[in-house]
Amino acid sequence: LRVIKIKPNDYTVDSLVSLIDDIAPVPSKITILGAGNIGLKSAIALVEEGHEVIVHSRNSDKAQISIKGLSNLFHYERSKLSYQT
């Protein structure tokens, strides 16, 4: 099992997705810590690249509303974009 810790706020969404594409085969299971602006935008971009993404957040209501909204808006399968608290 390979674990890579990346702090999303240190990257732009494009550079983060590019970095993950360089080090992780598609499809991969990726966990993002934080349901903020960068975390959610990165999650969307990674799902579009074919990865399975789980977003962790301290605020379960925010994560749940954000992920459900994104899944409905972009028609993602629930198995591709999910959240945990």
N, C-alpha and C positions, 0 to 999 in steps of 0.2 A: 504494500500500500504506500503510495507516494503522497505526502502532505506538503503543500507549499503554502506558506503564510504570506499574504500580500495585503498591504494596507491600502484600500481603494482611494483614499483621499490624497495619496502621494502621486496619483496618476490622473491623466485625462482618461475618459472612457475609451477613446481610440487606442491610446498607448497601452492601457490595461488589457484590452481585448487582443491586441497584437502580441503582447508578452505571453498571454495564456496560450494563444495559438502556436507560439514558438516552442513552448515547453510541455503542452498537454495535447495528446492525440484527440481527435474528434471521433466519436463523442466521448466526453469525460463527465464525471460527476464533480461539480464545483460548488463550494459553499462560500457565500459572501456574508461577511459580518457587518450588519447595518443596513437598514431599509431607508437610508437617506437618499438624497439626489443622485450621488455618484453610484452608490450601491445598486439602486433600482435601474438606473440607466445601463450600468454594466451588466446586470442580470438580463435585461432585454437583449442587449447586443450578443451576449454569450449564448442565449437560447436560439437566437437567429443563426448563430454559427453552428448549431447542432448539439450544444452541450446541455446537460441536465443541471439545473441550478436550484440550489436551496438558499434562501435568504434567511439569516438569523437576525432577530431584533429583540431588544429589551422591551419594546412596546408592542405587545401582541396585537392590539387593535389596529395600530398603524400598519403593521406588516400584513395582517389579514386583509384589510381594506385595499391596500396598495396592490398586493399580489392578485386578489380576485379581480380588481379593476383592470390590471394589465392583462390578465389571462382572457378576460372578456373582450377587451379592446383589440388585442392582437390575435385572438383566437388560438392561444397556446393550449396544448394539452396540459391538464393538471399535473401529469407526471413529469413534464419538462420544466415547470416553474412552480416552486412551492415555498412555504415559509415554515420556520420553527422559531419558538421563543426559548 
